[in-house]
Amino acid sequence: MPELFHNITDYVWEHGETFDERPLCRVDSLVFSQLCYFQLPTAAEAAWGWEGLPIHELWRSDWLDEMTDHMYDPPGAKRLMAALSASPRYRDVRIFGYTMQLDRLTQMQFSAMSFEFAKGCTYVAFRGTDNTVVGWKENLNMAFQVRVPSQEHALRYFERIGSRVGGRLWVGGHSKGGNLAIYVGITCGQDLYRRLECCYSHDGPGFTPTMLAELDTEHRDVTFDKTVPKSSVFGMLFDHGEQDADVVRSASSGFAQHDPLSWEVDGCDFVIVDRLGRTATYVDSSLNAWIDRASLEERQRFVEAVFNIMTANDAQYTHEIRTNWRTSIPTMARAALDLDPEERDVLVRQVLELLRELVPGGE
């Protein structure tokens, strides 16, 4: 990390004004979105219900490992929790309505939590893709399904929160959570829509043209705030220019810039740069062109083939595939060879199509 690099953890340490003294900003939104990745223990029962639990009560040594073990950067997550628990701005923010659901049958990974950060002010956060294989499968399903189960769950969750609390509402998330936030802002009923202040998407993907055709986006003037890192890939998927995004400088490189803890903060806002990096722009346009050229049936069969290979070694978490690579890679290779000939043909053809998009002069 650069010597003067400041991220959201530094922001929490350095800016202790309460939310009554300084309103919620998009850096706060990313903080809440990152908090949504914490897997709260059942012992934190008040946070699972409507009573709620102040953030500082999560700072317990016997809970921290359980809350952060499946996150991408457990040490960084613990440092953030330490800052939040000490911060006058955050320590008394009440977490409530926590839910976490994983359904292999419907291929759904969904989690959300809500924050009462000031009187009459509620932020609803949707978790992005965690490191479960099911979660990544649901992401892939976005390429061919008009609606994925998490989007339906997000809308029902938002409606439930809106019926339990009064006042103004904000909604947001990182990665897939950002997609869910925008989906909720577009599809919620008029009563909730009138209370909605802003929808934040932090490096969240967009929507396929098929889905956009079904969504009524023209009659909603709620603020949609999208931020992506300079080397964004995931956040630019299905992006067809419907929504402008501010590009944030990151201390990491490549796909690692997806990590919110790598995003650079200056004062009470992100460090914004002029445009996406050239490599990211090229890769993003190539990926979207590849997806658009494939039919819905081809996309579905491609996704199913990839998923069948990924699950050949019965891994439930992506880190199991990486950690046990000596056995997982040969198992996945055998699974690829054992695919139905038609499935294998679709897989090979789509990989070649992608290479044609990615490699200049590949046509």
N, C-alpha and C positions, 0 to 999 in steps of 0.2 A: 504494500500500500504506500502511496506517496506520503511524505513526511507530514504534510499539512492536510491530509485527507480527513474530512469530517463526514460521518454517516448518520443514520437516524439515532444510533445510540448516543453519539456526541450531542446531537440536537436535544435529546431528552435530558441529558445531564446539564446542558448549558442554558436551556430556556424553561425556567420554572414558573412563568406566569400561569395563573389558573385560566381555565377556559372562559370564565367571566371577565377576566382582564384582557385576554386576546382570543379572538374567535378561532374555531377549527380551521386548519389550512390543509393543503394536500400532503404535506409532510406528516401531519398527524394521521391523515388517512392511511399512509403507508405503514405507520407505526401500528395502527389498529389491524391492518391487513396482515402484518407479520405476526402479531399476537394471535391471530386466528389459527396459525399453524401449531400453536402449543396444544398438546393433547391433555386436556384437564383430567385429573384423576377423579374417580367416582367419589372419593372422600371430600372433594370440593363441591358437595351436593348443592350448596346455595347458588353456585354459578350455573348448574344444570337446570335450576328452576327459575322462578320469577322473583324470588327474594333478592338474589344477586350477591356478589362477593366483591369487595374492594380489591383492586389489583395488588396492593401491597401484601394481602394475605396469601398470595400465591408464592411469595418468597420464602419457601421452606425447603431445607436441604433434603428432606425425605420425599419431596415431590418432584424436584427439578429434573432428575434423570428420567423419570417416567414421562414428564411433559415434553422433553426435548430429544429423547433417544432416536426418534424416527425423523428428525428434522435434518436438513442438509448441512447445517453448521451448528451443532449443539453448543460448543463453547461460546460462539457469537450470540446465540439465543439466550444463554444464561447471563451474559454481560448486559444484554438489553433488558432482561427481567430485573436485574439488580438496579439499573438506572430508573426503570419505571417505578419500582417499589420505593425509591428514595425521592422521586420527583414530586414537588408540590402540584404540578400540573396533572400528573397521572395517578398518583398513588391511591387517591380516593375514588377514582373512576370505577363505577360499578359494572361488573361483567354479569350478564344474565342470559337465560335462554340458550345456553350452550347445547349443541347437538352434534353428534358424529355418527354417521351411518356408512356402512360398507356392505354392498349387496352384490355378490358375484353373479347371481342369477340374472339380475337386470343390468349388470355391469355399471354400477353406480358407486361413486365415492363422493360423499357430501358431508360438509361440516360448516357450521356457522356459529357465531356468537354475537351478542349485542352489547353495546356500551352506553350507559347513561353517563355522559361526560359533563353535563350541566343540567340545571333544572329545565325540563321540557325539551331536552335535546338528546336524541338517540342516534348512534351510529351503528348500522348493521353491517357486519363483515362476513364475507364468504371466503372460505379457505380455497386456495388454489390446489393444483394437483400435488398430492403428497407422493411418497415413494412407494405406494402400493402399485402392483401390476394392474389391478382393476382400475385404479385411477387413471393410469396412462392409457388403458384400453378405452375408457370413456372419452378421453381427449381425442383419440384417433377416430372414434365414432362420429365426432363432430363433422368429419369430412363428408359423411353421406346421410346422417340422420337430420331431419328437420329440427327436431328437439331431442336433447339427451335428457335422461332422468334427473340429473342435477339441476337443470334449468327449471323443470317443473317443481322440484322440491324447493328451490330458491324462492320462487314466487309464492308458494304456500307458506313458507317460513316467514317471508316479509309480511304477508297478510296477517299471519298470526301475531307477529310482533306489533304491527300497526293497530290491531284490535285490543292489545293489552296496554299500550302506552299512548299517552296523548302528546301533543306538541309536534315539533319539527323532526324530520327524519333525514339522515344521510345514509348512503349505501356505497360499499366499495369492496375491492378485493384485489389480490395480486394473482397473476397468471390466470388460470381458469376462473378464479374468484372474480376477476375483473369482468370477464365475459358474463358471469351470472349477474353482477351488479347492473350492467347495461341492459341485460335481458329484463330484469325486474323493472328498471326505469321505463322501458318501452311497453311492457305488458301489464303493469299493475292497474288496478281500477282507479277511477277518477278521484275518489275520496283520498286514497293514499297518494296519488300523483300530486294533488294540490298541497300536500304536506311535505313533499320531497324537495329538498334543497339542492342536492348535487349527487351525481353518480360518478364514482371514481374507478377507473380501470388502470391498474399498474401493470403494464406489459401483459395485458390480457388479449387473447385472440378476438377477431371479429366474427362475422357470421357469413355463411355461404350465401351466394346469390339466391338460391332456392329459399332459404330461410328469410332473407331480407324481403323477398317478394311477398311473404306472408305476414310480416310485421308492419304495423302502422307506425312508421317513424316520422311522418311528416307533421303530425299534429301534437308533437311533444316538444315543448321549449324548455324543459328542465335542463340544467347545466350538466353536460357530460364532459368530464375532465380525464383525458387519457395521457399517460406518461409512459415512455419506453426508453430503455438504455440505447446507447449509440450503436451497439451491435445486436440489436433486437432481432430475434428470429420468431420466437413463439408469439410475441405480441403483435407481429405484423402478418400472421397467418390470417387468411380470409379478409385481408384489408384491401378494400377497393376504393379508398379515398373518401368514404362516407364520413369519417371522423378524423379531424386533425389531432395529431399527437405532439406533445412537447418532448424533445429528445434530451435525456439526462446523461450527464457525464458519469462514467463508472470507473472505479479503481481496478476493476478486473478486465479481462479480455475475452473475446469470443462468447460462447454460450454461458460462461460463468457470470456474465453481466446480468443474467436473469435474476441473480441473487439480490434481494432488496438491501442487504447489508453492504453491498458494494456500491450503492448509489450515493453520489456526492451531494452533500447539503451545504449551503452557504446561508447563514442566518436562519430565516424561517421559510426558505424555499430551496428547491433543488438547483444545482448548477446546470443551466440549460445551454446546449450547444446548437449550432445552426441546423444541422441535418444528421441523418443516419450516416454511418460509415459506408464507404463505397462497397466494401465486401458485403455488408449486411443488405444494402439496397439490391445488389445483384442477386444474392441468394434468395432474398424474400420474393423478388419478382419472379425468379425461376420457380420457386416452390409453388407460388400461387398460380402461375401459368400451367404448371404440371397438374395441379389439382383441378383447375378449370377444364383442362383438356380431357381428363378422364371422365367417363360416365359415372353416374351414381352407383351402378352395379359394379363397375370395375373398381371404384374406390372401396366399396364394401368388401369385395372379395380380396382385395389387396390387404385391407386392414385385418380381416379374419386370418389370412395366411400369416401375416407378421405376428399376430397374437398367438396363433397356434405354435409358432416357433418359440416365442418368448416364454410360453408356459410349459414347454416340453419337460423342463426339470422341476415342475411343480413349485417354482418360486412364488412367494406371495409379495415380496418386496424387491424393488429393483436393485437394492444394495446386495441382496443375496446372489444375484446374477454376477455382479462385479466381484464380490468377495470370493465366490466359488468358481471363478472363471475357468479353472483347469478342468472342471467337470461340466460346467454349464455350456461352454462353447461347443465341445464335441456333441453334447446332447442336442443342442439347438441345430447344429449342422446335420445331424442324423434326421431330426424332425423335418428340416427343409427338404432333404432327399426323399423323405417318406410322404411328402405332400401328395395329394391327389394330382395327377398330371395336369388337369385343367387349372387347379389352384396354382401350381408351380408355374404354369405358362403365364398366368395373370401377374404373378409376382415378378418374374423375370422381365416381362414386357414393360411393366410400370417402372421398374428400376432403370431399364434402358431409356425409357421416356424421360425420367428424371435426369439421367446423365446427359441426355441431349440438351435439356434446358440449362444444365449447370456448366457444361463445357462449351465454350465459344466455338462456333463452326461445327457443332455436333450434329446438325441436321443433315 
